[in-house]
Amino acid sequence: MCLVVCVLLTANKIMDYREGDTTMVLRTTGSVLVVFLWSLTVVLGQSVKYTSQKICALKGSTVDMSCSYTNPRGYTITATEWFYRENGIWTKIPDNSAGRVSYRGNKDNDCTLRITDLREEDSTSYYFRFTTLYSWKSGSQIVLSVTDLQVNVGWYSEMTLTCSSSCSLPYQTTFIWYKNGQHVRGDSSSLNVQDFSDRNSYSCGVKGHENLLAPAVCKGSYCVKYTSQSICVLKGSTVDLSCSYTYHSYHDVRTTEWYYQKNGNWKEIVDYSTGRVLYLGKKDKDCTLRITDLRETDS
């Protein structure tokens, strides 16, 4: 609640008081006049509230900036607008924003904004405003931070791997860990391992976002890494299983092999002559595999 007390000492002259765009003209004759100006927000009851003012979200994920507002009866809403800060300037998000940004609210208390496929450039401040006879916005803002995941390696009595981010993910976040592309036990941000070697690679992610994993890490110069370890694609489409590897520079690569799992057993892909399966890699750290005309049996 805002209360402004103005004491005006005057002598036969006109004085004015301005608050925003409101001008009060007072005519007095050598008297003391006390004027009480209550905040229009309190009188009219308009307000804007955010569920969270600081949000940390994964790159590539979707975020809802939950927002609510109040508008007393008798005041017609003429506009609802979201703004974001770019290079120090507040810029309105267009009403017809296509694709990644969508306004999920309505003219009945909900003003939620959704952003999909989050990118690093989405990291900035946001605020909501609605207009009746006046324009109203919260005195606070939402600060969005977009991060990706990294696996940090530390040396103790056991090898400790930590799944880290550049901002603080929600407290209730459940982490997931992968060893050589296979899920392993562990739901915290750290994992103790005893077999960290050049034969094993480790990656981490967050439950609910299994397709947004950290780049795999391994020990030494021999390592195979996959860009994505969980892929969902349409039947009949084409997919590239992006892959890279490292090795000692004084060694020569003699063979490169891909395997697939069937009935619990690993089998080497030996026939690339059918046309559907193509090895796009080369003996220069690229091991990408392409599968065209995808079928359910490829899962």
LINLINQUI-V977095 format. One record per run of one state. SS is the DSSP state (a for helix, b for strand, c for the rest). FROM is the first residue (numbers start at 1). TO is the last residue. If there is no record, write none. Layout:
ss:SS from:FROM to:TO
ss:SS from:FROM to:TO
//
This chain:
ss:c from:1 to:2
ss:b from:3 to:9
ss:c from:10 to:13
ss:b from:14 to:19
ss:c from:20 to:21
ss:b from:22 to:27
ss:c from:28 to:31
ss:b from:32 to:38
ss:c from:39 to:39
ss:a from:40 to:44
ss:c from:45 to:46
ss:b from:47 to:50
ss:c from:51 to:53
ss:b from:54 to:58
ss:c from:59 to:62
ss:b from:63 to:65
ss:c from:66 to:66
ss:b from:67 to:70
ss:c from:71 to:78
ss:b from:79 to:86
ss:c from:87 to:88
ss:b from:89 to:92
ss:c from:93 to:100
ss:b from:101 to:103
ss:c from:104 to:109
ss:b from:110 to:110
ss:c from:111 to:112
ss:b from:113 to:115
ss:c from:116 to:119
ss:a from:120 to:122
ss:c from:123 to:123
ss:b from:124 to:131
ss:c from:132 to:134
ss:b from:135 to:137
ss:c from:138 to:141
ss:b from:142 to:147
ss:c from:148 to:149
ss:b from:150 to:155
ss:c from:156 to:158
ss:b from:159 to:164
ss:c from:165 to:174
ss:b from:175 to:179
ss:c from:180 to:181
ss:b from:182 to:184
ss:c from:185 to:189
ss:b from:190 to:193
ss:c from:194 to:200
ss:b from:201 to:206
ss:c from:207 to:216
ss:b from:217 to:218
ss:c from:219 to:222
ss:b from:223 to:226
ss:c from:227 to:238
ss:b from:239 to:241
ss:c from:242 to:242
ss:b from:243 to:246
ss:c from:247 to:258
ss:b from:259 to:262
ss:c from:263 to:264
ss:b from:265 to:268
ss:c from:269 to:276
ss:b from:277 to:279
ss:c from:280 to:281
ss:b from:282 to:282
ss:c from:283 to:285
ss:b from:286 to:286
ss:c from:287 to:288
ss:b from:289 to:291
ss:c from:292 to:295
ss:a from:296 to:298
ss:c from:299 to:299
//
